[in-house]
Amino acid sequence: MISINAWKKLKIKQTELDQVIVEKSPVDLKWSSYSNAERLKLALLVEVGEFANEIKSFKAWRKKPEINWDKAKEELIDCLGYFLGLVGIYRIAFPPTFFNIEYESKDLSFNRLLLDFFAKTNDLYVEKGEEIYKLKTSKITEKTQKNYHD
């Protein structure tokens, strides 16, 4: 679980990194545009896949899959970075109560958790029209915000 203070710091650091990427990019990036949001969502899905590949729980033919937890954590951090990029584009607000949620320990398999991770990531909304990206405030619906909260 991430504390609200850690979340705020991560958002700031990700915004700074995004600015560096835009400045050093050899192509003209419209950072807050549909094409970038779509790219971030795709990159996030790829990272979820890389995380799944590190866990290897879906490889039933392996006798005892050895998990490199350091590499798995790196993939999760990559997921978080792309997620923060999307959150920044859409100015998704997370209420303070979000950071106090008590998660029940469920006895779910890694495969079920990974399938849920893919599904929730796929459900993240990406606005197709360019107009929303020109607004200074978010006009994202409650349903869209809920997708990001989930």
DSSP file (Angstrom, degrees, kcal/mol; ACC not computed):
  #  RESIDUE AA STRUCTURE BP1 BP2  ACC     N-H-->O    O-->H-N    N-H-->O    O-->H-N    TCO  KAPPA ALPHA  PHI   PSI    X-CA   Y-CA   Z-CA
    1    1 A M              0   0    0      0, 0.0     2,-0.5     0, 0.0    98,-0.1   0.000 360.0 360.0 360.0 143.9    0.0    0.0    0.0
    2    2 A I        -     0   0    0      4,-0.0     2,-0.0     2,-0.0     0, 0.0  -0.883 360.0-129.4-106.0 131.2    1.2    3.5   -0.8
    3    3 A S     >  -     0   0    0     -2,-0.5     4,-2.6     1,-0.1     5,-0.2  -0.341  25.0-112.0 -73.2 161.0    0.7    6.3    1.7
    4    4 A I  H  > S+     0   0    0      1,-0.2     4,-2.2     2,-0.2     5,-0.1   0.872 118.8  50.6 -62.7 -37.0   -0.8    9.6    0.6
    5    5 A N  H  > S+     0   0    0      2,-0.2     4,-2.2     1,-0.2    -1,-0.2   0.918 111.0  47.4 -68.1 -42.7    2.5   11.4    1.1
    6    6 A A  H  > S+     0   0    0      2,-0.2     4,-2.7     1,-0.2    -2,-0.2   0.902 111.0  53.3 -63.0 -39.9    4.4    8.8   -0.9
    7    7 A W  H  X S+     0   0    0     -4,-2.6     4,-2.5     2,-0.2    -2,-0.2   0.926 108.5  49.0 -59.7 -46.4    1.7    9.0   -3.7
    8    8 A K  H  X S+     0   0    0     -4,-2.2     4,-2.0     1,-0.2    -1,-0.2   0.911 112.6  47.7 -60.8 -43.5    2.1   12.8   -3.9
    9    9 A K  H  X S+     0   0    0     -4,-2.2     4,-2.6     1,-0.2    -1,-0.2   0.908 111.2  50.9 -65.1 -41.9    5.9   12.5   -4.1
   10   10 A L  H  X S+     0   0    0     -4,-2.7     4,-2.7     1,-0.2    -2,-0.2   0.904 108.8  51.5 -62.7 -41.4    5.6    9.8   -6.8
   11   11 A K  H  X S+     0   0    0     -4,-2.5     4,-2.2     2,-0.2    -1,-0.2   0.910 111.3  47.7 -61.9 -41.7    3.2   12.0   -8.9
   12   12 A I  H  X S+     0   0    0     -4,-2.0     4,-2.3     2,-0.2    -2,-0.2   0.939 113.2  47.3 -64.2 -47.1    5.6   14.9   -8.7
   13   13 A K  H  X S+     0   0    0     -4,-2.6     4,-2.4     1,-0.2    -2,-0.2   0.893 112.0  50.1 -63.2 -40.2    8.6   12.8   -9.7
   14   14 A Q  H  X S+     0   0    0     -4,-2.7     4,-2.8     2,-0.2    -1,-0.2   0.898 109.5  51.4 -65.7 -39.6    6.7   11.2  -12.6
   15   15 A T  H  X S+     0   0    0     -4,-2.2     4,-2.1     2,-0.2    -2,-0.2   0.914 110.5  49.0 -62.0 -42.7    5.6   14.6  -13.8
   16   16 A E  H  X S+     0   0    0     -4,-2.3     4,-1.9     2,-0.2    -2,-0.2   0.915 112.4  48.1 -62.4 -43.5    9.3   15.8  -13.7
   17   17 A L  H  X S+     0   0    0     -4,-2.4     4,-2.5     1,-0.2    -2,-0.2   0.916 109.4  52.9 -63.5 -43.5   10.4   12.6  -15.6
   18   18 A D  H  X S+     0   0    0     -4,-2.8     4,-2.3     1,-0.2    -1,-0.2   0.894 107.8  51.9 -58.7 -40.5    7.6   13.1  -18.2
   19   19 A Q  H  X S+     0   0    0     -4,-2.1     4,-2.4     2,-0.2    -1,-0.2   0.894 109.2  49.5 -64.6 -40.0    8.8   16.7  -18.8
   20   20 A V  H  X S+     0   0    0     -4,-1.9     4,-2.4     2,-0.2    -2,-0.2   0.911 109.7  52.1 -64.0 -42.1   12.4   15.5  -19.3
   21   21 A I  H  X S+     0   0    0     -4,-2.5     4,-0.9     1,-0.2    -2,-0.2   0.923 110.9  47.1 -60.4 -44.7   11.1   12.9  -21.8
   22   22 A V  H  < S+     0   0    0     -4,-2.3     3,-0.5     1,-0.2     7,-0.3   0.924 113.3  48.6 -62.8 -44.9    9.2   15.5  -23.8
   23   23 A E  H  < S+     0   0    0     -4,-2.4    -1,-0.2     1,-0.2    -2,-0.2   0.859 118.1  39.3 -64.6 -36.6   12.2   17.9  -23.8
   24   24 A K  H  < S+     0   0    0     -4,-2.4    -1,-0.2    -5,-0.2    -2,-0.2   0.471  87.4 117.4 -95.3  -2.2   14.7   15.2  -25.0
   25   25 A S     <  -     0   0    0     -4,-0.9     4,-0.1    -3,-0.5    -3,-0.0  -0.429  60.9-144.1 -68.9 136.2   12.4   13.5  -27.4
   26   26 A P  S    S+     0   0    0      0, 0.0     2,-0.3     0, 0.0    -1,-0.1   0.637  86.2  57.9 -74.2 -12.3   13.5   13.5  -31.0
   27   27 A V  S    S-     0   0    0     -5,-0.0     2,-0.9     0, 0.0    -2,-0.1  -0.824 100.5 -98.6-114.4 157.5    9.9   13.9  -32.1
   28   28 A D        -     0   0    0     -2,-0.3     2,-0.5     2,-0.0    -5,-0.1  -0.642  44.0-161.5 -76.5 106.5    7.4   16.5  -31.2
   29   29 A L        -     0   0    0     -2,-0.9     2,-1.1    -7,-0.3     3,-0.1  -0.777  18.1-153.1 -92.6 129.0    5.3   14.9  -28.4
   30   30 A K    >   -     0   0    0     -2,-0.5     3,-0.6     1,-0.2     6,-0.4  -0.843  19.1-166.2 -91.3  96.2    2.0   16.3  -27.5
   31   31 A W  T 3  S+     0   0    0     -2,-1.1     2,-1.0     1,-0.3    -1,-0.2   0.874  78.8  45.6 -60.3 -40.0    2.2   15.1  -23.9
   32   32 A S  T 3  S+     0   0    0     -3,-0.1     2,-0.3   101,-0.1    -1,-0.3  -0.575  94.1 107.5-102.4  70.8   -1.4   15.6  -23.1
   33   33 A S  S <> S-     0   0    0     -2,-1.0     4,-2.8    -3,-0.6     5,-0.2  -0.918  80.8-104.3-139.9 166.0   -3.0   14.1  -26.1
   34   34 A Y  H  > S+     0   0    0     -2,-0.3     4,-3.0     1,-0.2     5,-0.3   0.911 118.8  54.0 -56.4 -45.2   -5.0   11.0  -27.2
   35   35 A S  H  > S+     0   0    0      1,-0.2     4,-1.8     2,-0.2    -1,-0.2   0.875 112.0  44.7 -62.6 -35.9   -2.0    9.5  -28.9
   36   36 A N  H  > S+     0   0    0     -6,-0.4     4,-2.8     2,-0.2    -1,-0.2   0.913 113.3  49.0 -73.6 -42.0    0.1    9.8  -25.8
   37   37 A A  H  X S+     0   0    0     -4,-2.8     4,-2.4     1,-0.2    -2,-0.2   0.918 112.8  48.9 -61.9 -42.0   -2.6    8.5  -23.5
   38   38 A E  H  X S+     0   0    0     -4,-3.0     4,-2.3    -5,-0.2    -1,-0.2   0.907 111.4  49.9 -62.8 -41.6   -3.1    5.6  -25.8
   39   39 A R  H  X S+     0   0    0     -4,-1.8     4,-2.8    -5,-0.3    -2,-0.2   0.903 110.3  50.1 -63.4 -42.5    0.7    5.0  -25.9
   40   40 A L  H  X S+     0   0    0     -4,-2.8     4,-2.4     2,-0.2    -2,-0.2   0.906 110.4  49.5 -64.0 -41.3    0.8    5.1  -22.1
   41   41 A K  H  X S+     0   0    0     -4,-2.4     4,-2.4     2,-0.2    -2,-0.2   0.925 112.5  47.5 -64.1 -43.4   -2.0    2.6  -21.7
   42   42 A L  H  X S+     0   0    0     -4,-2.3     4,-2.3     2,-0.2    -2,-0.2   0.925 111.9  50.1 -62.3 -44.3   -0.4    0.3  -24.2
   43   43 A A  H  X S+     0   0    0     -4,-2.8     4,-2.4     1,-0.2    -1,-0.2   0.887 109.5  52.1 -61.3 -38.8    3.0    0.6  -22.4
   44   44 A L  H  X S+     0   0    0     -4,-2.4     4,-2.3     2,-0.2    -1,-0.2   0.921 108.8  49.5 -63.7 -44.1    1.2   -0.2  -19.1
   45   45 A L  H  X S+     0   0    0     -4,-2.4     4,-2.0     1,-0.2    -2,-0.2   0.898 110.1  51.5 -61.6 -40.0   -0.3   -3.3  -20.6
   46   46 A V  H  X S+     0   0    0     -4,-2.3     4,-2.4     1,-0.2    -2,-0.2   0.922 109.8  49.4 -62.1 -43.8    3.1   -4.4  -21.8
   47   47 A E  H  X S+     0   0    0     -4,-2.4     4,-2.6     2,-0.2    -2,-0.2   0.871 107.1  53.9 -65.7 -36.4    4.6   -3.9  -18.4
   48   48 A V  H  X S+     0   0    0     -4,-2.3     4,-2.6     2,-0.2    -1,-0.2   0.915 109.9  49.6 -61.3 -40.7    1.8   -5.9  -16.8
   49   49 A G  H  X S+     0   0    0     -4,-2.0     4,-2.3     2,-0.2    -2,-0.2   0.897 109.6  50.0 -63.2 -41.1    2.7   -8.7  -19.3
   50   50 A E  H  X S+     0   0    0     -4,-2.4     4,-1.5     2,-0.2    -2,-0.2   0.889 110.3  50.5 -65.5 -37.8    6.4   -8.4  -18.3
   51   51 A F  H  X S+     0   0    0     -4,-2.6     4,-2.0     2,-0.2     3,-0.3   0.937 110.0  50.2 -61.9 -46.2    5.4   -8.6  -14.6
   52   52 A A  H  X S+     0   0    0     -4,-2.6     4,-2.5     1,-0.2     5,-0.4   0.889 108.0  53.7 -59.2 -39.2    3.3  -11.7  -15.4
   53   53 A N  H  < S+     0   0    0     -4,-2.3    -1,-0.2     1,-0.2    -2,-0.2   0.823 107.8  50.4 -67.1 -30.4    6.3  -13.2  -17.2
   54   54 A E  H  < S+     0   0    0     -4,-1.5    14,-0.5    -3,-0.3    -1,-0.2   0.866 111.5  47.3 -72.7 -36.2    8.5  -12.6  -14.2
   55   55 A I  H  < S-     0   0    0     -4,-2.0    -2,-0.2    -5,-0.1    -1,-0.2   0.892  84.6-168.9 -71.5 -39.7    6.0  -14.3  -11.9
   56   56 A K    ><  +     0   0    0     -4,-2.5     3,-1.5    -5,-0.2     6,-0.2   0.633  36.8 137.2  63.7  17.1    5.6  -17.3  -14.3
   57   57 A S  T 3   +     0   0    0     -5,-0.4    54,-0.1     1,-0.3    -1,-0.1   0.753  65.8  59.6 -67.8 -22.0    2.6  -18.7  -12.5
   58   58 A F  T 3  S+     0   0    0     -6,-0.3     2,-1.7     1,-0.2    -1,-0.3   0.564  80.5  92.0 -81.7  -8.4    0.8  -19.4  -15.8
   59   59 A K    X   +     0   0    0     -3,-1.5     3,-1.8     1,-0.2    -1,-0.2  -0.579  50.2 170.5 -88.8  77.9    3.6  -21.7  -16.9
   60   60 A A  T 3   +     0   0    0     -2,-1.7    -1,-0.2     1,-0.3    -2,-0.1   0.724  68.4  67.5 -62.6 -23.2    2.1  -24.9  -15.5
   61   61 A W  T 3  S+     0   0    0     -3,-0.2     2,-0.4     0, 0.0    -1,-0.3   0.623  80.5  93.2 -75.5 -12.7    4.7  -27.0  -17.3
   62   62 A R  S <  S-     0   0    0     -3,-1.8    -3,-0.0    -6,-0.2     0, 0.0  -0.664  70.8-145.6 -82.6 135.6    7.4  -25.7  -15.1
   63   63 A K  S    S-     0   0    0     -2,-0.4    -1,-0.2     1,-0.3    -3,-0.0   0.981  85.3  -5.2 -65.6 -57.4    8.1  -27.8  -12.0
   64   64 A K  S    S-     0   0    0      2,-0.0    -1,-0.3     0, 0.0     2,-0.2  -0.794  76.7-145.0-140.9  94.5    9.0  -25.0   -9.6
   65   65 A P        -     0   0    0      0, 0.0     2,-0.6     0, 0.0    -8,-0.0  -0.400  11.4-142.1 -64.8 128.1    9.1  -21.6  -11.1
   66   66 A E        -     0   0    0     -2,-0.2     2,-0.5     2,-0.0    -2,-0.0  -0.814  15.0-149.0 -91.5 123.2   11.8  -19.5   -9.6
   67   67 A I        -     0   0    0     -2,-0.6     2,-1.2     1,-0.0     3,-0.1  -0.802   8.6-146.5 -96.9 126.7   10.7  -15.9   -9.3
   68   68 A N     >  -     0   0    0     -2,-0.5     4,-2.4   -14,-0.5     3,-0.2  -0.774  18.5-172.0 -86.6  94.6   13.2  -13.1   -9.4
   69   69 A W  H  > S+     0   0    0     -2,-1.2     4,-2.4     1,-0.2    -1,-0.2   0.808  79.7  57.1 -64.9 -30.9   11.4  -10.8   -7.0
   70   70 A D  H  > S+     0   0    0      2,-0.2     4,-1.8     1,-0.2    -1,-0.2   0.933 111.0  43.1 -64.1 -44.2   13.8   -7.9   -7.7
   71   71 A K  H  > S+     0   0    0     -3,-0.2     4,-2.0     2,-0.2    -2,-0.2   0.894 112.6  53.2 -67.5 -39.5   12.9   -8.0  -11.4
   72   72 A A  H  X S+     0   0    0     -4,-2.4     4,-1.9     1,-0.2    -2,-0.2   0.908 108.8  49.9 -61.4 -41.5    9.2   -8.5  -10.6
   73   73 A K  H  X S+     0   0    0     -4,-2.4     4,-2.4     1,-0.2    -1,-0.2   0.883 107.1  55.0 -64.5 -38.5    9.3   -5.4   -8.4
   74   74 A E  H  X S+     0   0    0     -4,-1.8     4,-2.2     1,-0.2    -1,-0.2   0.907 107.6  49.8 -60.0 -41.3   11.0   -3.4  -11.2
   75   75 A E  H  X S+     0   0    0     -4,-2.0     4,-2.2     2,-0.2    -1,-0.2   0.892 109.9  50.5 -66.2 -38.9    8.2   -4.4  -13.6
   76   76 A L  H  X S+     0   0    0     -4,-1.9     4,-2.5     2,-0.2    -1,-0.2   0.889 108.9  51.8 -64.9 -38.1    5.6   -3.2  -11.0
   77   77 A I  H  X S+     0   0    0     -4,-2.4     4,-2.3     2,-0.2    -2,-0.2   0.901 108.5  51.3 -64.5 -39.9    7.4    0.1  -10.6
   78   78 A D  H  X S+     0   0    0     -4,-2.2     4,-2.1     2,-0.2     5,-0.2   0.916 109.0  51.7 -61.1 -42.3    7.3    0.4  -14.4
   79   79 A C  H  X S+     0   0    0     -4,-2.2     4,-2.5     1,-0.2    -2,-0.2   0.932 109.2  50.1 -57.9 -46.2    3.6   -0.2  -14.2
   80   80 A L  H  X S+     0   0    0     -4,-2.5     4,-2.9     1,-0.2    -1,-0.2   0.895 107.6  53.9 -61.1 -41.2    3.2    2.5  -11.6
   81   81 A G  H  X S+     0   0    0     -4,-2.3     4,-1.7     2,-0.2    -1,-0.2   0.927 111.8  43.0 -61.1 -46.0    5.1    5.0  -13.7
   82   82 A Y  H  X S+     0   0    0     -4,-2.1     4,-2.0     2,-0.2    -1,-0.2   0.884 113.6  52.5 -68.4 -37.1    2.9    4.6  -16.7
   83   83 A F  H  X S+     0   0    0     -4,-2.5     4,-2.7    -5,-0.2    -2,-0.2   0.930 108.3  50.5 -62.4 -44.6   -0.2    4.6  -14.5
   84   84 A L  H  X S+     0   0    0     -4,-2.9     4,-2.4     1,-0.2    -1,-0.2   0.858 106.2  56.6 -62.2 -34.5    0.9    7.8  -12.9
   85   85 A G  H  X S+     0   0    0     -4,-1.7     4,-2.0     2,-0.2    -1,-0.2   0.927 110.1  43.8 -61.0 -44.8    1.4    9.3  -16.4
   86   86 A L  H  X S+     0   0    0     -4,-2.0     4,-2.2     2,-0.2    -2,-0.2   0.914 112.0  52.6 -65.7 -43.2   -2.2    8.5  -17.3
   87   87 A V  H  X>S+     0   0    0     -4,-2.7     5,-1.9     1,-0.2     4,-0.8   0.888 110.1  50.2 -59.1 -39.5   -3.4    9.8  -13.9
   88   88 A G  H  <5S+     0   0    0     -4,-2.4     3,-0.3     2,-0.2    -1,-0.2   0.900 108.2  51.4 -67.0 -41.6   -1.5   13.0  -14.6
   89   89 A I  H  <5S+     0   0    0     -4,-2.0    -2,-0.2     1,-0.2    -1,-0.2   0.928 120.1  34.2 -60.7 -45.2   -3.0   13.5  -18.1
   90   90 A Y  H  <5S-     0   0    0     -4,-2.2    50,-0.3    -5,-0.1    -1,-0.2   0.446 102.9-128.8 -93.1   0.0   -6.6   13.1  -16.8
   91   91 A R  T  <5 -     0   0    0     -4,-0.8     2,-0.4    -3,-0.3    -3,-0.2   0.926  34.4-169.1  52.6  48.8   -5.9   14.8  -13.5
   92   92 A I      < -     0   0    0     -5,-1.9     2,-0.4    -6,-0.2    -1,-0.2  -0.568   8.8-144.9 -72.7 125.2   -7.5   11.9  -11.7
   93   93 A A        -     0   0    0     -2,-0.4    56,-0.1    -3,-0.2    -1,-0.0  -0.752   8.7-159.8 -93.9 137.5   -8.1   12.7   -8.0
   94   94 A F        -     0   0    0     -2,-0.4     5,-0.1    55,-0.0    -2,-0.0  -0.969  20.4-133.0-114.9 115.2   -7.7   10.2   -5.3
   95   95 A P    >>  -     0   0    0      0, 0.0     3,-2.2     0, 0.0     4,-0.5  -0.293  23.6-110.9 -66.5 152.7   -9.5   11.1   -2.1
   96   96 A P  G >4 S+     0   0    0      0, 0.0     3,-1.1     0, 0.0     4,-0.2   0.818 117.5  63.9 -53.3 -31.8   -7.5   10.7    1.2
   97   97 A T  G >4 S+     0   0    0      1,-0.3     3,-1.4     2,-0.2     4,-0.1   0.776  88.6  70.3 -64.6 -23.9   -9.9    7.9    2.2
   98   98 A F  G X4 S+     0   0    0     -3,-2.2     3,-0.9     1,-0.3    -1,-0.3   0.848  95.8  52.6 -59.2 -34.2   -8.5    5.9   -0.8
   99   99 A F  G << S+     0   0    0     -3,-1.1    -1,-0.3    -4,-0.5    -2,-0.2   0.475 103.4  57.9 -85.0  -2.0   -5.2    5.5    1.0
  100  100 A N  G <  S+     0   0    0     -3,-1.4    -1,-0.2    -4,-0.2     2,-0.2   0.232  73.8 132.8-108.5  12.1   -6.8    4.1    4.1
  101  101 A I    <   -     0   0    0     -3,-0.9     2,-0.7    -4,-0.1    -3,-0.0  -0.439  51.3-140.6 -68.3 131.8   -8.5    1.2    2.4
  102  102 A E        -     0   0    0     -2,-0.2     2,-0.5     0, 0.0    -1,-0.1  -0.846  16.2-148.0 -93.0 119.4   -8.0   -2.1    4.2
  103  103 A Y        -     0   0    0     -2,-0.7     2,-0.3     1,-0.0    -2,-0.0  -0.744  11.3-129.2 -91.7 130.9   -7.4   -4.8    1.7
  104  104 A E        -     0   0    0     -2,-0.5     2,-1.0     1,-0.1    -1,-0.0  -0.558  22.0-119.6 -75.5 139.4   -8.7   -8.2    2.6
  105  105 A S        -     0   0    0     -2,-0.3     2,-0.4     2,-0.1    -1,-0.1  -0.711  38.2-171.5 -80.2 109.3   -6.2  -11.0    2.3
  106  106 A K        -     0   0    0     -2,-1.0     2,-1.7     2,-0.0    -3,-0.0  -0.788  29.8-126.0-103.4 146.8   -7.7  -13.3   -0.3
  107  107 A D        +     0   0    0     -2,-0.4     2,-0.3     2,-0.0    -2,-0.1  -0.507  55.2 151.2 -89.3  68.8   -6.4  -16.6   -1.2
  108  108 A L        -     0   0    0     -2,-1.7     2,-0.1     1,-0.1    -2,-0.0  -0.741  45.8-116.1-100.5 149.0   -6.2  -15.9   -4.9
  109  109 A S     >  -     0   0    0     -2,-0.3     4,-2.3     1,-0.1     5,-0.2  -0.421  25.4-114.4 -75.9 157.8   -3.8  -17.5   -7.2
  110  110 A F  H  > S+     0   0    0      1,-0.2     4,-3.1     2,-0.2     5,-0.2   0.882 117.8  58.3 -57.6 -37.8   -1.3  -15.4   -9.0
  111  111 A N  H  > S+     0   0    0      2,-0.2     4,-2.5     1,-0.2    -1,-0.2   0.923 106.9  45.8 -60.7 -44.0   -3.0  -16.3  -12.3
  112  112 A R  H  > S+     0   0    0      2,-0.2     4,-2.3     1,-0.2    -1,-0.2   0.919 114.4  48.7 -64.5 -43.0   -6.3  -14.9  -11.0
  113  113 A L  H  X S+     0   0    0     -4,-2.3     4,-2.4     2,-0.2    -2,-0.2   0.904 112.0  48.7 -63.2 -41.4   -4.6  -11.7   -9.8
  114  114 A L  H  X S+     0   0    0     -4,-3.1     4,-2.7     2,-0.2    -2,-0.2   0.905 109.7  51.3 -66.6 -41.1   -2.8  -11.3  -13.1
  115  115 A L  H  X S+     0   0    0     -4,-2.5     4,-2.5    -5,-0.2    -1,-0.2   0.911 112.0  47.5 -61.1 -40.9   -5.9  -11.7  -15.1
  116  116 A D  H  X S+     0   0    0     -4,-2.3     4,-3.0     2,-0.2     5,-0.3   0.893 109.9  53.2 -64.6 -39.6   -7.6   -9.1  -12.9
  117  117 A F  H  X S+     0   0    0     -4,-2.4     4,-2.0     2,-0.2    -2,-0.2   0.927 111.7  45.1 -61.4 -46.4   -4.6   -6.8  -13.3
  118  118 A F  H  X S+     0   0    0     -4,-2.7     4,-2.8     2,-0.2    -2,-0.2   0.934 114.7  48.7 -61.7 -46.2   -4.8   -7.1  -17.1
  119  119 A A  H  X S+     0   0    0     -4,-2.5     4,-1.7     1,-0.2    -2,-0.2   0.929 112.5  46.5 -62.9 -46.8   -8.6   -6.5  -17.0
  120  120 A K  H  < S+     0   0    0     -4,-3.0     4,-0.4     1,-0.2    -1,-0.2   0.879 114.1  49.0 -64.7 -37.1   -8.5   -3.5  -14.8
  121  121 A T  H >< S+     0   0    0     -4,-2.0     3,-1.3    -5,-0.3    -2,-0.2   0.918 109.8  51.1 -67.4 -42.6   -5.7   -2.0  -16.9
  122  122 A N  H 3< S+     0   0    0     -4,-2.8    -1,-0.2     1,-0.3    -2,-0.2   0.823 104.8  58.7 -63.1 -30.3   -7.6   -2.7  -20.1
  123  123 A D  T 3< S+     0   0    0     -4,-1.7    -1,-0.3    -5,-0.2    -2,-0.2   0.600  76.4 118.5 -75.4 -11.4  -10.6   -0.9  -18.5
  124  124 A L    <   -     0   0    0     -3,-1.3     2,-0.2    -4,-0.4    21,-0.1  -0.373  69.3-120.3 -61.2 130.4   -8.6    2.3  -18.0
  125  125 A Y        -     0   0    0     19,-0.3     2,-0.4    -2,-0.1    -1,-0.1  -0.484  26.3-170.3 -78.1 137.7  -10.3    5.0  -20.1
  126  126 A V        -     0   0    0     -2,-0.2     2,-0.3   -85,-0.0   -92,-0.1  -0.978  22.7-132.5-127.2 117.7   -8.5    6.9  -22.8
  127  127 A E        -     0   0    0     -2,-0.4   -89,-0.1     1,-0.1   -90,-0.1  -0.517  13.5-161.9 -71.4 127.9  -10.4    9.9  -24.2
  128  128 A K        +     0   0    0     -2,-0.3   -94,-0.2   -90,-0.0    -1,-0.1   0.860  65.0  81.1 -82.0 -37.0  -10.4    9.8  -28.0
  129  129 A G  S    S-     0   0    0      1,-0.1     3,-0.4   -95,-0.1     4,-0.3  -0.450  71.8-142.0 -73.3 143.0  -11.2   13.5  -28.8
  130  130 A E  S >  S+     0   0    0      1,-0.2     3,-1.0     2,-0.1     4,-0.5   0.707  87.2  79.8 -76.9 -19.6   -8.4   16.0  -28.6
  131  131 A E  G >  S+     0   0    0      1,-0.3     3,-1.7     2,-0.2     4,-0.5   0.876  85.9  57.8 -58.2 -40.5  -10.5   18.8  -27.0
  132  132 A I  G >  S+     0   0    0     -3,-0.4     3,-1.0     1,-0.3    -1,-0.3   0.810  99.4  60.1 -61.9 -27.9  -10.3   17.3  -23.5
  133  133 A Y  G <  S+     0   0    0     -3,-1.0    -1,-0.3    -4,-0.3    -2,-0.2   0.624  99.2  57.1 -76.5 -11.4   -6.5   17.5  -23.6
  134  134 A K  G <  S+     0   0    0     -3,-1.7    -1,-0.2    -4,-0.5    -2,-0.2   0.547  85.9 101.9 -92.9  -9.2   -6.6   21.2  -24.1
  135  135 A L    <   -     0   0    0     -3,-1.0     4,-0.1    -4,-0.5    -3,-0.0  -0.459  65.6-145.8 -78.1 147.6   -8.6   21.8  -20.9
  136  136 A K  S    S+     0   0    0     -2,-0.1     2,-0.3     2,-0.1    -1,-0.1   0.653  86.0  46.7 -84.8 -16.6   -6.9   23.1  -17.8
  137  137 A T  S    S-     0   0    0     -5,-0.1     2,-0.2     2,-0.0    -2,-0.1  -0.896  95.9 -98.9-123.6 156.0   -9.2   21.1  -15.5
  138  138 A S        -     0   0    0     -2,-0.3   -48,-0.1   -47,-0.2   -47,-0.1  -0.517  26.7-177.2 -75.8 136.3  -10.3   17.5  -15.8
  139  139 A K        +     0   0    0     -2,-0.2     2,-0.3    -7,-0.1    -1,-0.1  -0.093  36.5 140.0-116.9  30.3  -13.7   16.8  -17.3
  140  140 A I        -     0   0    0    -50,-0.3    -2,-0.0     1,-0.1     5,-0.0  -0.562  52.6-116.8 -79.8 138.3  -13.5   13.1  -16.7
  141  141 A T     >  -     0   0    0     -2,-0.3     4,-2.4     1,-0.1     5,-0.2  -0.178  21.0-110.7 -70.9 164.4  -16.7   11.4  -15.5
  142  142 A E  H  > S+     0   0    0      1,-0.2     4,-2.6     2,-0.2     5,-0.2   0.878 119.7  55.8 -61.7 -38.1  -17.1    9.7  -12.1
  143  143 A K  H  > S+     0   0    0      2,-0.2     4,-1.9     1,-0.2    -1,-0.2   0.914 108.2  47.7 -61.5 -42.6  -17.2    6.3  -13.9
  144  144 A T  H  > S+     0   0    0      2,-0.2     4,-1.7     1,-0.2   -19,-0.3   0.922 111.3  50.1 -64.7 -44.0  -13.9    7.0  -15.5
  145  145 A Q  H  X S+     0   0    0     -4,-2.4     4,-2.5     1,-0.2    -2,-0.2   0.899 107.9  54.4 -61.3 -39.3  -12.4    8.1  -12.2
  146  146 A K  H  X S+     0   0    0     -4,-2.6     4,-3.0     1,-0.2    -1,-0.2   0.895 103.5  55.8 -61.5 -39.8  -13.7    4.9  -10.6
  147  147 A N  H  < S+     0   0    0     -4,-1.9    -1,-0.2     1,-0.2    -2,-0.2   0.918 110.7  44.9 -57.3 -43.0  -11.9    2.8  -13.3
  148  148 A Y  H  < S+     0   0    0     -4,-1.7    -2,-0.2     1,-0.2    -1,-0.2   0.881 112.0  51.5 -69.7 -38.1   -8.7    4.5  -12.3
  149  149 A H  H  <        0   0    0     -4,-2.5    -2,-0.2     1,-0.3    -1,-0.2   0.911 360.0 360.0 -64.3 -41.3   -9.4    4.0   -8.6
  150  150 A D     <        0   0    0     -4,-3.0    -1,-0.3    -5,-0.2    -2,-0.2   0.509 360.0 360.0 -62.6 360.0  -10.1    0.3   -9.1
